[in-house]
Amino acid sequence: MRHNVPYTLLFSAALCVVCAIMVSASAVSLKDLQEANKALDRKINVLEAAGLIEADAKVSAAEVEGLFGTFEAVFVDLATGKELEGGDTETYDQQRAKKNPATSSEVPTNLSRVSRIPNKAVVYKVLDDAGVVKTLILPIEGYGLWGTLYGFLALEADTSTVVGLTYYEHKETPGLGGEIENPRWKRLWPGRKVYDEDWQTALEVIKGNAGPATADPYRVDGLSGATITSRGVTNMIDFWMGDRAFGPYLESLRRERSAA
């Protein structure tokens, strides 16, 4: 049977509406699950940066929550470097906080292209049996080639020696800048030093190959064909470990350690 043009248009419009409703309903119904999966992925990255799980290890959600439950999470005032009491670190959304003028502040122009930072950030601590800090895991972010990279940098208690580096969200090109997720590249980071002897940020991703951490502690192999992404990693470490971000907090921890 042949249909006229109005019928065809009406049928097409109705089909589009039905499909749009189905897609919208699916998106709404799956939103909570998607957010839960994102939160789980961030926790996996924290554990990986801390060296508690391998980069490509298969772990269950229950195992992740169990390991994550052993951490101490604290709020840090980025302006003063002091730890803050109270507040729910589990539900705190640092990205949302930095977009709100009431809970964030502007920062001077920087190579990492960070324009605002939240007034407080969540830092994770791994403690030994005596309750002494073994590892600190700090959130970092900065611009790569195509967009912002979000990750975690873990440091030993000396606040300079790298335990691990991970990224959980980015827009870099697979096989090039996307190699920041490659376990082989991430294994180059442990043992490197963020600060030099004068406590100035010195760690950088170079173009080409660096030596082992023991002989070349301030440099890491560059990502082949991804110079801008490599530079972006260097820039964000320099920013977040500097005076405008976690620098004051790490300095206060060093003073406490020296006085103990």
Summary of the structure (lengths in Angstrom):
residues: 260
radius of gyration: 22.1
end to end distance: 89.4
largest distance: 90.1
contacts: 749
relative contact order: 0.12
helix: 38%
strand: 22%
